[in-house]
Amino acid sequence: MTIPLILVGLVYASVGGTLLITNPKRIVTYQEAYQKIRLSSYNQKKARTDKFISDCPKTL
């Protein structure tokens, strides 16, 4: 009973450790990409939100 529990704990610990190592690199990459496309990203989100809001009364 304890051996499977230890193995599952090791799997979770290895996944968590991997995320702790790779996540800071991904955050920097995401921030750089966001700075490049900030305005177009905002316009895309606004258009998507406006479309969703315009569709809401149709579904009620």
Contacts in CASP RR format, 6 or more apart in sequence:
PFRMAT RR
TARGET T0000
AUTHOR 0000-0000-0000
METHOD contacts of the structure
MODEL  1
MTIPLILVGLVYASVGGTLLITNPKRIVTYQEAYQKIRLSSYNQKKARTD
KFISDCPKTL
34 41 0 8 1.000
END
